[in-house]
Structures are given as C-alpha cells and as structure tokens.
Amino acid sequence: MQLNFVIQKSLRRSISIHISDDKKIIVKVPLTTSVAFAQKFVMEKKGWIIKQLEKLERQNELASSMPPLTDQDIKEIKKKAKTIIPERVEHYSRLSGITYNRISIRLQKSRWGSCSVDGNLNFNCLLVLMPMEVLDSVVVHELCHRHHMNHSHEFYDEVLRIFPDYKKWNKWLKQNGASYFKRISN
C-alpha cells in the first residue's frame, strides 16, 4: 500500500503523524528535519498508519449508518442526559465513596468527560446514546480523577476495582466514539 502524506515543518521538537477525518496523512516535523528522515519515519510507522486508516473507515461507515443529529434531537438528548448521568454518578459515588462537586452536561465535539481540580465533573450528553456500560466507564474514570489527577497505574487500579469491565468498554468507546461526534452538524 502506497502512503501519500504531507510534511509540515514548524518550530517543534518532535515528529508526529496526524490523520485527518478525510484520511489525509500529515507528518509534523521540526524545521531541520530532512524529507528522507520523514519518509523513513512514515515507513517505520506504516503498520500503525494503516490501522488508523482502517479504524477511520469503520468509524465513517458507522457514522453514515446513523442519521445526523438535528437541533431537536440534541435538545432531547441533553434532557435525557441531565437525568441519567447524575444518577450514574451518584450510584458510583456511593459505591466507591468518592465525592464530587458539580456535574455539567454539554454537547462536546471531542471529549467524553473531564474532572476539574475543584471536583467538578463534566460529561458529554452523547454518552446516553451508547451502551450504559460505556457511560458507566466514563463516569468511573472521571470520579477516579478525584483521587488521581493523572493516568497512573494507581489511577487505573482504582478504576478497575470499581468497574472491572472498564477496559472492554473503554475499547468500545475508542473504536466507536468518533462516529457519534460525526453525527453532529457543524
């Protein structure tokens, strides 16, 4: 398989590969990087790039099998999320003994959840369109950030203690989540 890519030079220290939604491969490199070095780097990462392109194709197929979300759909999804998500947070808060401050629910185009240092939890309303286990995995993930504001071994140990199927549902989210973002009109 021939890989066509664009090289972008900038004031950066490292080299990275970005694959856009339209399947363009962009190789970002420091100003002093030669074209030959960038080409060699792409060839070394060819397997990873092909996997990402295949994943993107699956996401596009799934997104096209689901209708775009209208403003009315989003309004109803937000309403549903404002009921379901706080219930799930409260359930796992009681189960784990982890406290939190406020819950915010919004339509976001790139994040599923976050936790602030003040203990505020933020969730994407689109989570209610997915299997409940996916929503629960995000809720537990964000609650555990109340104890560990990082993704350390200890953080994941706590997540798995509270939600043993976390890896399975986090993998589902990574494989399918982008398809839900694609349903949002720009």
Helices and strands as residue ranges (DSSP letters): E 5-10, E 16-19, E 25-30, H 35-44, H 46-65, H 71-96, E 103-106, E 113-115, E 121-124, G 125-129, H 132-144, H 153-162, H 166-181
